[in-house]
Amino acid sequence: MEQAIALTSRKTRSITITLALSTLLASLGTSIANIALPTLTEAFSAPFARVQMVVVAFLAAMTISVAIAGRLGDRLGLKRMLVAGLALFTVAAALCAVAPDLRLLIVARALQGIGAAFLMTLSMATMRQSADEARAGRAMGLLGTVSAMGTALGPSLGGLLISATGWRGIFWMQLPLAAIALLLALATLPADSDEEKSTPAKLLQVPDKRLTQNLIVNFLVAAVMMTTLVVAPFYLGLGLGLGKTSVGLVMAIGPAISVFSGIPSGRFVDIHGSRRMLGVGLVLLATGAFLLAFLPNLIGVAGYAVSIAILTPGYQLFQAANNTAALANAPKDRRGTVSGLLNLSRNTGLIAGASAMGGLFAFGTGTGDFTHAMPAAIAAGMRLTFLVAGSMMVVATAIAPPRSVILRR
C-alpha cells in the first residue's frame, strides 16, 4: 500500500514538473524577446515599427490559437496535442535562432506563438485533469506562479544572454529547455483515453452562463493588470521623477509578489472554496486599483508599492480561483476547450488593457506626448485611469458567478 502511494506521488510530481516547465517556456517566450528589440533594430537596420512585429507576431498568433489548441486537445487528446505543441515550439525556437533576415524571424516567432498557445492551454487542462480534487487550487496556483516567474525572468535573462551571445542566444537557450520538456511529456504524461476525447458535437456546444461569467470577469481583470504595466513606467518616471533603474526596481515589486503568492493562493482556494476566494480576489483587485488612483499621488513611491502589494495577491487569488472554478464545472472531455477560452479571454483582456486603457491614460493626461507633460498632468491621467480600473473591478464583482463573493462558510 505504501509503495503504491509513493509511486503515485512520484508520478504526480513528474507530471507537475513537466507541465510547470511547459508553462515556463510559454511565459518566457512571451517576454524574453522584448529586451532584444533595440538590438534587432541595429542588427537588421530596420525601423522600430517593423522590428516590433517580432513581439506582436508571437502574441497575436498565441491569442488566435489558444481556443483552437484547447479544442484540438479535447478532440485528439491532451497529451498528443501538448507533445505536438512542444515539438512546434522547439522547431520554431531553432528557426528563430538561425533566421537570416527579419521577415523569417517574424514568421518563426508566429510559429512559436502557436506552439506557446498549446503549451499554456493544454498544461492547464492536463494539470486539472491530473490533480486531486482537494489540491486543484494548489495546482492552478502553481501554474500561476510559474507563469509569473517566466514573465518576470524573461527581460533580465534576455538582457544577460544578449550581452554574452547576441540576440540569437535568447532563442538558442530555449532549445534545450524545450527538448527536455518534450522528452518529459512523452515519458510522464498519462496516455490519452478515447472516452475522455470529445465529439465534434460536444465541441460546438455553447458555453453555459456560469462559464461565460468566468470569461467576462477574466477579461476585465486581465485588462486592469495590463494597465498597471502600461501606465506605471510613465507615472513613475515622469510623474514621480524616478530614474530608469529605479523605475525597473519599483516595477519588479509586482512580479516578485506574484512569484511568492501563487501557491498560497491556490491553498486558500482548496481550503475555502473557489467561489469564495474568487470574490476575495476581486475585492482586493478593486481596492488596489482605487488605491492606485489616489495613494501614489499622496505619498509617492510608497503609495504605489502599497497599492501593488494589495492588487497583486488579489490577482493571484483570482486567477487560482477562477481557473479552478471554470475547469471544475467543465466535463472532462471539454477541459481543453475551457482552458483555451480562459486563455483567450485573458489575452484579449491584455490587448484591451494595453490599447484602450493606454488611450484613457493619454486622455486623462491631456496629451499623447507624455515626455512633455507636466507631473500634475501625468498624475491626473493616473487618477482617471485607475478610477475606471477600480470601477471595472466593481462591475466584475457584480457579474461574477453566483456565490463567488460570499465570504462566510
TIKOL-649601 format. One record per residue (C-alpha): x, y, z negated; residue in one letter. Coordinates in steps of 0.2 Angstrom, whole numbers, plus 2048, in hexadecimal, padded with zeros to 3 digits. Layout:
BEGIN
+-----+-----+-----+------+
!  xx !  yy !  zz ! code !
+-----+-----+-----+------+
!   X !   Y !   Z !    A !
...
+-----+-----+-----+------+
// end
This chain:
BEGIN
+-----+-----+-----+------+
!  xx !  yy !  zz ! code !
+-----+-----+-----+------+
! 800 ! 800 ! 800 !    M !
! 80E ! 80C ! 7FB !    E !
! 817 ! 808 ! 80B !    Q !
! 808 ! 80B ! 815 !    A !
! 806 ! 81C ! 80D !    I !
! 818 ! 821 ! 810 !    A !
! 817 ! 81C ! 822 !    L !
! 808 ! 826 ! 824 !    T !
! 810 ! 835 ! 81C !    S !
! 820 ! 833 ! 827 !    R !
! 815 ! 832 ! 836 !    K !
! 80B ! 842 ! 831 !    T !
! 81B ! 84B ! 82E !    R !
! 822 ! 846 ! 83F !    S !
! 812 ! 84C ! 848 !    I !
! 813 ! 85D ! 83E !    T !
! 825 ! 860 ! 843 !    I !
! 821 ! 85D ! 855 !    T !
! 812 ! 869 ! 855 !    L !
! 81B ! 876 ! 84B !    A !
! 829 ! 876 ! 857 !    L !
! 81D ! 877 ! 866 !    S !
! 815 ! 886 ! 85E !    T !
! 826 ! 88E ! 85A !    L !
! 82B ! 88C ! 86C !    L !
! 81B ! 895 ! 873 !    A !
! 81D ! 8A3 ! 866 !    S !
! 82F ! 8A5 ! 86A !    L !
! 82B ! 8A6 ! 87D !    G !
! 81F ! 8B3 ! 879 !    T !
! 82B ! 8BF ! 871 !    S !
! 83D ! 8BB ! 875 !    I !
! 83D ! 8C3 ! 886 !    A !
! 837 ! 8D4 ! 881 !    N !
! 849 ! 8D8 ! 87A !    I !
! 850 ! 8D4 ! 88B !    A !
! 846 ! 8E1 ! 895 !    L !
! 854 ! 8EF ! 895 !    P !
! 861 ! 8E2 ! 89A !    T !
! 856 ! 8DB ! 8A8 !    L !
! 854 ! 8ED ! 8AE !    T !
! 867 ! 8EE ! 8B0 !    E !
! 86A ! 8DC ! 8B6 !    A !
! 85D ! 8DD ! 8C5 !    F !
! 85E ! 8F0 ! 8C8 !    S !
! 84B ! 8F1 ! 8C7 !    A !
! 83F ! 8FE ! 8BF !    P !
! 838 ! 8FA ! 8AE !    F !
! 826 ! 8F8 ! 8B4 !    A !
! 82C ! 8E9 ! 8BF !    R !
! 837 ! 8E2 ! 8B2 !    V !
! 829 ! 8E3 ! 8A5 !    Q !
! 820 ! 8D5 ! 8B0 !    M !
! 82C ! 8C9 ! 8A8 !    V !
! 822 ! 8CB ! 898 !    V !
! 811 ! 8CE ! 89F !    V !
! 812 ! 8BF ! 8AB !    A !
! 815 ! 8B4 ! 89C !    F !
! 807 ! 8BB ! 892 !    L !
! 7FA ! 8BC ! 8A0 !    A !
! 7FD ! 8AA ! 8A5 !    A !
! 7FC ! 8A4 ! 893 !    M !
! 7EC ! 8AE ! 890 !    T !
! 7E4 ! 8A7 ! 8A0 !    I !
! 7E9 ! 895 ! 89D !    S !
! 7E5 ! 892 ! 88B !    V !
! 7D3 ! 88D ! 88E !    A !
! 7D7 ! 882 ! 89C !    I !
! 7E5 ! 87A ! 892 !    A !
! 7D8 ! 876 ! 884 !    G !
! 7CC ! 86F ! 890 !    R !
! 7D9 ! 864 ! 899 !    L !
! 7DE ! 85E ! 888 !    G !
! 7CC ! 858 ! 884 !    D !
! 7CA ! 851 ! 895 !    R !
! 7DB ! 848 ! 898 !    L !
! 7E2 ! 846 ! 886 !    G !
! 7EA ! 852 ! 87A !    L !
! 7FB ! 849 ! 879 !    K !
! 7FC ! 847 ! 88C !    R !
! 7F8 ! 859 ! 88F !    M !
! 804 ! 85F ! 881 !    L !
! 812 ! 855 ! 889 !    V !
! 80E ! 85C ! 89A !    A !
! 80E ! 86E ! 892 !    G !
! 81F ! 86B ! 88A !    L !
! 826 ! 864 ! 89A !    A !
! 820 ! 873 ! 8A4 !    L !
! 827 ! 87F ! 896 !    F !
! 838 ! 876 ! 897 !    T !
! 839 ! 877 ! 8AA !    V !
! 833 ! 889 ! 8AA !    A !
! 840 ! 88E ! 89D !    A !
! 84E ! 886 ! 8A9 !    A !
! 847 ! 890 ! 8B8 !    L !
! 847 ! 8A0 ! 8AE !    C !
! 85A ! 89D ! 8A9 !    A !
! 85F ! 89A ! 8BB !    V !
! 854 ! 8A6 ! 8C4 !    A !
! 85E ! 8AF ! 8D1 !    P !
! 853 ! 8BE ! 8D2 !    D !
! 845 ! 8C8 ! 8C9 !    L !
! 837 ! 8C1 ! 8D3 !    R !
! 83B ! 8AF ! 8CF !    L !
! 83E ! 8B3 ! 8BD !    L !
! 82C ! 8BA ! 8BC !    I !
! 825 ! 8AB ! 8C5 !    V !
! 82E ! 89F ! 8B9 !    A !
! 828 ! 8A9 ! 8AA !    R !
! 816 ! 8A7 ! 8B0 !    A !
! 819 ! 895 ! 8B0 !    L !
! 820 ! 895 ! 89F !    Q !
! 811 ! 89F ! 899 !    G !
! 806 ! 891 ! 8A0 !    I !
! 811 ! 884 ! 896 !    G !
! 810 ! 88F ! 886 !    A !
! 7FC ! 88F ! 888 !    A !
! 7FD ! 87C ! 887 !    F !
! 809 ! 87C ! 878 !    L !
! 7FF ! 889 ! 86E !    M !
! 7EE ! 882 ! 872 !    T !
! 7F1 ! 86F ! 871 !    L !
! 7FC ! 870 ! 861 !    S !
! 7EE ! 878 ! 858 !    M !
! 7E1 ! 86B ! 85E !    A !
! 7ED ! 85C ! 85B !    T !
! 7F1 ! 863 ! 849 !    M !
! 7DF ! 864 ! 845 !    R !
! 7DC ! 853 ! 84C !    Q !
! 7EB ! 84B ! 842 !    S !
! 7E8 ! 855 ! 831 !    A !
! 7DF ! 84E ! 823 !    D !
! 7CF ! 857 ! 820 !    E !
! 7D5 ! 85D ! 80E !    A !
! 7E5 ! 864 ! 816 !    R !
! 7DD ! 86C ! 826 !    A !
! 7E0 ! 87E ! 820 !    G !
! 7F2 ! 87A ! 81B !    R !
! 7F5 ! 873 ! 82D !    A !
! 7ED ! 883 ! 835 !    M !
! 7F7 ! 88E ! 829 !    G !
! 807 ! 885 ! 82D !    L !
! 805 ! 888 ! 840 !    L !
! 801 ! 89B ! 83C !    G !
! 811 ! 89C ! 832 !    T !
! 81B ! 894 ! 840 !    V !
! 813 ! 89F ! 84D !    S !
! 817 ! 8AF ! 843 !    A !
! 829 ! 8A9 ! 840 !    M !
! 82C ! 8A6 ! 853 !    G !
! 824 ! 8B7 ! 857 !    T !
! 82F ! 8C0 ! 84A !    A !
! 83F ! 8B6 ! 84E !    L !
! 83E ! 8B9 ! 861 !    G !
! 844 ! 8CB ! 863 !    P !
! 853 ! 8C9 ! 856 !    S !
! 858 ! 8B8 ! 85D !    L !
! 856 ! 8BE ! 86F !    G !
! 861 ! 8CD ! 86A !    G !
! 86F ! 8C2 ! 864 !    L !
! 86E ! 8B6 ! 873 !    L !
! 86F ! 8C5 ! 87F !    I !
! 87E ! 8CC ! 876 !    S !
! 887 ! 8BB ! 877 !    A !
! 882 ! 8B3 ! 887 !    T !
! 878 ! 8C0 ! 891 !    G !
! 865 ! 8BF ! 895 !    W !
! 866 ! 8AE ! 89C !    R !
! 86A ! 8A7 ! 88B !    G !
! 859 ! 8AB ! 884 !    I !
! 852 ! 89E ! 890 !    F !
! 860 ! 891 ! 88F !    W !
! 85E ! 891 ! 87C !    M !
! 84C ! 88B ! 87E !    Q !
! 850 ! 87C ! 888 !    L !
! 857 ! 871 ! 87B !    P !
! 849 ! 876 ! 86F !    L !
! 83C ! 872 ! 87C !    A !
! 845 ! 861 ! 880 !    A !
! 845 ! 85C ! 86E !    I !
! 832 ! 861 ! 86C !    A !
! 82E ! 857 ! 87C !    L !
! 837 ! 847 ! 876 !    L !
! 82F ! 849 ! 865 !    L !
! 81E ! 84B ! 86D !    A !
! 820 ! 83B ! 877 !    L !
! 826 ! 831 ! 867 !    A !
! 81B ! 838 ! 859 !    T !
! 80B ! 83E ! 85F !    L !
! 7FC ! 831 ! 85F !    P !
! 7F7 ! 829 ! 86F !    A !
! 7E8 ! 831 ! 877 !    D !
! 7D8 ! 827 ! 875 !    S !
! 7CB ! 826 ! 882 !    D !
! 7BC ! 828 ! 876 !    E !
! 7C4 ! 839 ! 870 !    E !
! 7C4 ! 83F ! 882 !    K !
! 7B6 ! 84B ! 887 !    S !
! 7AB ! 849 ! 896 !    T !
! 7A9 ! 856 ! 8A3 !    P !
! 797 ! 859 ! 89D !    A !
! 79D ! 85C ! 88C !    K !
! 7AA ! 868 ! 892 !    L !
! 79D ! 873 ! 89A !    L !
! 793 ! 875 ! 88A !    Q !
! 790 ! 887 ! 884 !    V !
! 799 ! 88B ! 873 !    P !
! 78D ! 88B ! 865 !    D !
! 788 ! 89B ! 85B !    K !
! 794 ! 898 ! 84D !    R !
! 7A3 ! 895 ! 859 !    L !
! 79F ! 8A5 ! 862 !    T !
! 79F ! 8AF ! 852 !    Q !
! 7B0 ! 8A7 ! 84E !    N !
! 7B7 ! 8AD ! 85F !    L !
! 7B0 ! 8BE ! 85F !    I !
! 7B7 ! 8C1 ! 84D !    V !
! 7C8 ! 8BA ! 853 !    N !
! 7C8 ! 8C6 ! 861 !    F !
! 7C5 ! 8D5 ! 856 !    L !
! 7D2 ! 8D0 ! 849 !    V !
! 7DF ! 8CD ! 857 !    A !
! 7DC ! 8DE ! 85E !    A !
! 7DF ! 8E6 ! 84D !    V !
! 7EF ! 8DD ! 84A !    M !
! 7F6 ! 8E2 ! 85B !    M !
! 7F1 ! 8F4 ! 857 !    T !
! 7FD ! 8F4 ! 848 !    T !
! 80B ! 8EE ! 854 !    L !
! 807 ! 8FB ! 861 !    V !
! 804 ! 90A ! 856 !    V !
! 811 ! 907 ! 848 !    A !
! 821 ! 90B ! 852 !    P !
! 81A ! 91C ! 857 !    F !
! 813 ! 920 ! 846 !    Y !
! 823 ! 91B ! 83C !    L !
! 82F ! 923 ! 848 !    G !
! 826 ! 933 ! 84D !    L !
! 81A ! 935 ! 83F !    G !
! 825 ! 931 ! 831 !    L !
! 836 ! 935 ! 839 !    G !
! 83E ! 924 ! 836 !    L !
! 84D ! 91E ! 841 !    G !
! 84C ! 90F ! 84C !    K !
! 855 ! 903 ! 840 !    T !
! 849 ! 909 ! 832 !    S !
! 83A ! 907 ! 83D !    V !
! 83F ! 8F5 ! 841 !    G !
! 842 ! 8F1 ! 82F !    L !
! 831 ! 8F8 ! 82A !    V !
! 828 ! 8EF ! 838 !    M !
! 830 ! 8DE ! 832 !    A !
! 826 ! 8DF ! 822 !    I !
! 817 ! 8D8 ! 82B !    G !
! 81F ! 8C9 ! 833 !    P !
! 829 ! 8C5 ! 823 !    A !
! 819 ! 8C4 ! 819 !    I !
! 811 ! 8BA ! 827 !    S !
! 81E ! 8AD ! 826 !    V !
! 81C ! 8AB ! 813 !    F !
! 809 ! 8AC ! 812 !    S !
! 803 ! 8A0 ! 820 !    G !
! 805 ! 890 ! 816 !    I !
! 7FD ! 897 ! 806 !    P !
! 7EF ! 89D ! 810 !    S !
! 7EC ! 88C ! 817 !    G !
! 7EC ! 885 ! 805 !    R !
! 7DF ! 892 ! 7FF !    F !
! 7D4 ! 88C ! 80E !    V !
! 7D5 ! 87A ! 809 !    D !
! 7D1 ! 87E ! 7F7 !    I !
! 7C4 ! 88B ! 7F9 !    H !
! 7BC ! 888 ! 80A !    G !
! 7BF ! 88F ! 81B !    S !
! 7AF ! 89A ! 81B !    R !
! 7B3 ! 8A2 ! 80A !    R !
! 7C5 ! 8A6 ! 80F !    M !
! 7C0 ! 8AC ! 820 !    L !
! 7B6 ! 8B9 ! 817 !    G !
! 7C4 ! 8BE ! 80B !    V !
! 7D0 ! 8BF ! 819 !    G !
! 7C4 ! 8CB ! 822 !    L !
! 7C2 ! 8D6 ! 812 !    V !
! 7D5 ! 8D7 ! 811 !    L !
! 7D7 ! 8DC ! 823 !    L !
! 7CA ! 8EA ! 821 !    A !
! 7D2 ! 8F0 ! 812 !    T !
! 7E3 ! 8F0 ! 819 !    G !
! 7DD ! 8F9 ! 829 !    A !
! 7D4 ! 907 ! 820 !    F !
! 7E4 ! 909 ! 815 !    L !
! 7EE ! 90B ! 824 !    L !
! 7E3 ! 919 ! 829 !    A !
! 7E7 ! 923 ! 819 !    F !
! 7F5 ! 91C ! 80E !    L !
! 804 ! 91F ! 81A !    P !
! 7FF ! 931 ! 81D !    N !
! 7FE ! 933 ! 80A !    L !
! 80E ! 92B ! 803 !    I !
! 818 ! 926 ! 813 !    G !
! 821 ! 916 ! 816 !    V !
! 81B ! 90F ! 805 !    A !
! 809 ! 911 ! 80B !    G !
! 80C ! 908 ! 81B !    Y !
! 815 ! 8FA ! 812 !    A !
! 807 ! 8F8 ! 805 !    V !
! 7FA ! 8F8 ! 813 !    S !
! 803 ! 8EB ! 81D !    I !
! 805 ! 8E0 ! 80D !    A !
! 7F2 ! 8DF ! 80C !    I !
! 7EE ! 8DE ! 81E !    L !
! 7FB ! 8D0 ! 823 !    T !
! 7F5 ! 8C3 ! 816 !    P !
! 7E3 ! 8C7 ! 81B !    G !
! 7E8 ! 8C2 ! 82D !    Y !
! 7F0 ! 8B2 ! 828 !    Q !
! 7E2 ! 8AD ! 81D !    L !
! 7D6 ! 8B1 ! 82B !    F !
! 7DF ! 8A8 ! 838 !    Q !
! 7E1 ! 898 ! 82D !    A !
! 7CE ! 899 ! 828 !    A !
! 7C7 ! 89D ! 839 !    N !
! 7D1 ! 890 ! 843 !    N !
! 7CD ! 883 ! 836 !    T !
! 7BA ! 887 ! 836 !    A !
! 7B9 ! 888 ! 849 !    A !
! 7C2 ! 877 ! 84B !    L !
! 7B9 ! 86F ! 83D !    A !
! 7A8 ! 872 ! 845 !    N !
! 7AE ! 86C ! 856 !    A !
! 7AC ! 85A ! 85C !    P !
! 7BC ! 850 ! 85D !    K !
! 7BB ! 850 ! 870 !    D !
! 7B9 ! 863 ! 871 !    R !
! 7C7 ! 869 ! 865 !    R !
! 7D3 ! 86C ! 874 !    G !
! 7C5 ! 877 ! 87C !    T !
! 7C2 ! 880 ! 86B !    V !
! 7D4 ! 883 ! 868 !    S !
! 7D6 ! 88A ! 879 !    G !
! 7C7 ! 896 ! 877 !    L !
! 7CF ! 89C ! 866 !    L !
! 7DF ! 8A0 ! 86F !    N !
! 7D6 ! 8A8 ! 87D !    L !
! 7CD ! 8B4 ! 871 !    S !
! 7DC ! 8B8 ! 868 !    R !
! 7E7 ! 8BC ! 877 !    N !
! 7D9 ! 8C7 ! 87F !    T !
! 7D8 ! 8CF ! 86E !    G !
! 7EB ! 8D3 ! 86E !    L !
! 7E9 ! 8DA ! 880 !    I !
! 7DA ! 8E5 ! 87A !    A !
! 7E4 ! 8EB ! 86B !    G !
! 7F3 ! 8F0 ! 875 !    A !
! 7E8 ! 8F9 ! 882 !    S !
! 7D8 ! 900 ! 87B !    A !
! 7DF ! 903 ! 869 !    M !
! 7EF ! 90B ! 871 !    G !
! 7E4 ! 916 ! 87B !    G !
! 7DA ! 91B ! 86B !    L !
! 7EA ! 91F ! 862 !    F !
! 7EF ! 92B ! 871 !    A !
! 7DD ! 933 ! 870 !    F !
! 7DF ! 936 ! 85E !    G !
! 7F0 ! 93D ! 860 !    T !
! 7EA ! 949 ! 86E !    G !
! 7F8 ! 943 ! 87A !    T !
! 7FF ! 934 ! 883 !    G !
! 810 ! 93C ! 881 !    D !
! 814 ! 937 ! 86F !    F !
! 826 ! 93D ! 870 !    T !
! 820 ! 94F ! 870 !    H !
! 812 ! 94D ! 864 !    A !
! 813 ! 955 ! 853 !    M !
! 813 ! 949 ! 843 !    P !
! 802 ! 950 ! 83E !    A !
! 7FB ! 94B ! 84F !    A !
! 803 ! 939 ! 84E !    I !
! 7FB ! 938 ! 83C !    A !
! 7EA ! 93D ! 843 !    A !
! 7EB ! 92F ! 850 !    G !
! 7F0 ! 923 ! 843 !    M !
! 7E2 ! 927 ! 838 !    R !
! 7D5 ! 926 ! 846 !    L !
! 7DC ! 916 ! 84D !    T !
! 7DB ! 90D ! 83D !    F !
! 7CB ! 914 ! 837 !    L !
! 7C4 ! 90B ! 847 !    V !
! 7CE ! 8FC ! 843 !    A !
! 7C7 ! 8FB ! 832 !    G !
! 7B5 ! 8FD ! 839 !    S !
! 7B9 ! 8EF ! 845 !    M !
! 7BD ! 8E4 ! 836 !    M !
! 7AD ! 8E9 ! 82D !    V !
! 7A3 ! 8E4 ! 83D !    V !
! 7AD ! 8D3 ! 83E !    A !
! 7A8 ! 8D0 ! 82C !    T !
! 796 ! 8D3 ! 830 !    A !
! 796 ! 8C7 ! 83F !    I !
! 7A1 ! 8B9 ! 838 !    A !
! 799 ! 8A8 ! 837 !    P !
! 78C ! 8A5 ! 829 !    P !
! 793 ! 8A3 ! 817 !    R !
! 7A4 ! 8AA ! 81D !    S !
! 7A4 ! 8B8 ! 810 !    V !
! 79C ! 8B0 ! 801 !    I !
! 7A9 ! 8B1 ! 7F4 !    L !
! 7A1 ! 8A5 ! 7E7 !    R !
! 7A3 ! 893 ! 7E7 !    R !
+-----+-----+-----+------+
// end
